[in-house]
Amino acid sequence: MSGWPRPGTVYLVGAGPGDPDLITVKGLRCLEAADVVIHDRLVAPELVARARPSAVRVNAGKRPGGPSMPQEEIHRVMVAAARSGAVVVRLHGGDPFVFGRGGEEMVALASTGIPVEVVPGVSSAHAVPACAGIPLTHRGLARSFAVLTARTCQEGSLQAQVAALGRPDTLVALMAVGVLEALEEALLESSWTGGTPIALVERGTTPEQRVVVTRLEGMARVAEAAGIRSPATVVVGDVVALRAAIHTARSPPFREGRPWPVAAEGVAVRAAEPLGTQGRSVIQVAAREGDA
Ligand SMILES: C[S@@+](CC[C@H](N)C(=O)[O-])C[C@H]1O[C@@H](n2cnc3c(N)ncnc32)[C@H](O)[C@@H]1O
């Protein structure tokens, strides 16, 4: 593609879920040609470093509950940079159109007449479970999945949102840390049973990845005991049980090690040896005896 990326254009690029190698080839080409890069907080620093030394870097830094660059300011910076003839990359965590503000940015840019192009990214919604060894669908076990944000603007709307989804075979919840108790309650009041397998994947796809496996009832308590922090992805459904296969498929095999120091009451929690060469830690939280 000669003459690409084009000056005076804004590229909404997905950076992928955390591992800097999970950006697309097109996204990286765009980034390496950018004059101005406006990036999210969760974008890997290694990726931001791939921009040219002369590129202007702007951290739009959206922190959960903390200060961030107002969306209007992001629009203003993108428009001003594009009007000056720059190649502008707006680098989003994951995919720009999955619980990002990529859609809003596209609409705002289009209203000013600035050319905008979307370069999709690998979303944490599917890549984080995948890198934790959890397929979202599996023949004979799961034929559908749904993704929801657990952060809602209105009180009580999480319950309504969960109910409106019906009963997908697999449910993925993003932005759930901090509202795990409400999510657990909403799922139990909907059509999910207390024994449904759950995985909480913190910092998925990165060397700091941690996986906590438990059951729906008591999930929030277990997550708190294990110190799960944002960013984390919650996977709900029978497919979670399939991740046990990676323990036997990888070399060296998964081995349970020393007990995790903050075991929840009545629940056996163990830390594991790092998986393979990737140095990711796994915490297996066994269901209590008798749990279905
Ligand atoms: C504002 S949403 C943005 C999602 C992003 N657009 C995408 O497609 O992945 C941020 C949420 O994505 C999830 N997330 C992002 N990166 C993650 C990671 N490395 N590990 C686990 N969850 C992650 C978390 O639930 C986090 O709260």
The ligand as an SDF file (V2000), in Angstrom:
LIG
                    3D

 27 29  0  0  0  0  0  0  0  0999 V2000
  -12.4400   -0.2760   28.8750 C   0  0  0  0  0  0  0  0  0  0  0  0
  -12.3880   -2.0010   28.5580 S   0  0  0  0  0  0  0  0  0  0  0  0
  -11.5870   -1.9490   27.0150 C   0  0  0  0  0  0  0  0  0  0  0  0
  -11.6180   -3.2560   26.2710 C   0  0  0  0  0  0  0  0  0  0  0  0
  -10.7830   -3.2200   25.0100 C   0  0  0  0  0  0  0  0  0  0  0  0
  -11.3030   -2.2880   24.0590 N   0  0  0  0  0  0  0  0  0  0  0  0
  -10.6930   -4.6060   24.3770 C   0  0  0  0  0  0  0  0  0  0  0  0
  -11.2130   -4.8410   23.2980 O   0  0  0  0  0  0  0  0  0  0  0  0
  -10.0330   -5.4590   24.9910 O   0  0  0  0  0  0  0  0  0  0  0  0
  -11.1180   -2.5080   29.6610 C   0  0  0  0  0  0  0  0  0  0  0  0
  -11.3960   -3.8800   30.2470 C   0  0  0  0  0  0  0  0  0  0  0  0
  -10.8890   -4.8960   29.3860 O   0  0  0  0  0  0  0  0  0  0  0  0
  -10.4140   -5.9790   30.1470 C   0  0  0  0  0  0  0  0  0  0  0  0
   -8.9670   -6.1370   29.9140 N   0  0  0  0  0  0  0  0  0  0  0  0
   -8.1880   -5.3550   29.1630 C   0  0  0  0  0  0  0  0  0  0  0  0
   -6.9210   -5.8260   29.1410 N   0  0  0  0  0  0  0  0  0  0  0  0
   -6.9120   -6.9310   29.9130 C   0  0  0  0  0  0  0  0  0  0  0  0
   -5.9250   -7.8620   30.2980 C   0  0  0  0  0  0  0  0  0  0  0  0
   -4.6610   -7.7650   29.8660 N   0  0  0  0  0  0  0  0  0  0  0  0
   -6.2690   -8.8850   31.1070 N   0  0  0  0  0  0  0  0  0  0  0  0
   -7.5350   -9.0310   31.5430 C   0  0  0  0  0  0  0  0  0  0  0  0
   -8.5150   -8.1840   31.2000 N   0  0  0  0  0  0  0  0  0  0  0  0
   -8.2220   -7.1450   30.4040 C   0  0  0  0  0  0  0  0  0  0  0  0
  -10.6740   -5.6410   31.6020 C   0  0  0  0  0  0  0  0  0  0  0  0
  -11.9310   -6.1730   31.9500 O   0  0  0  0  0  0  0  0  0  0  0  0
  -10.7060   -4.1360   31.5640 C   0  0  0  0  0  0  0  0  0  0  0  0
  -11.4180   -3.6010   32.6450 O   0  0  0  0  0  0  0  0  0  0  0  0
  1  2  1  0
  2  3  1  0
  2 10  1  0
  3  4  1  0
  4  5  1  0
  5  6  1  0
  5  7  1  0
  7  8  2  0
  7  9  1  0
 10 11  1  0
 11 12  1  0
 11 26  1  0
 12 13  1  0
 13 14  1  0
 13 24  1  0
 14 15  1  0
 14 23  1  0
 15 16  2  0
 16 17  1  0
 17 18  1  0
 17 23  2  0
 18 19  1  0
 18 20  2  0
 20 21  1  0
 21 22  2  0
 22 23  1  0
 24 25  1  0
 24 26  1  0
 26 27  1  0
M  CHG  2   2   1   9  -1
M  END
$$$$
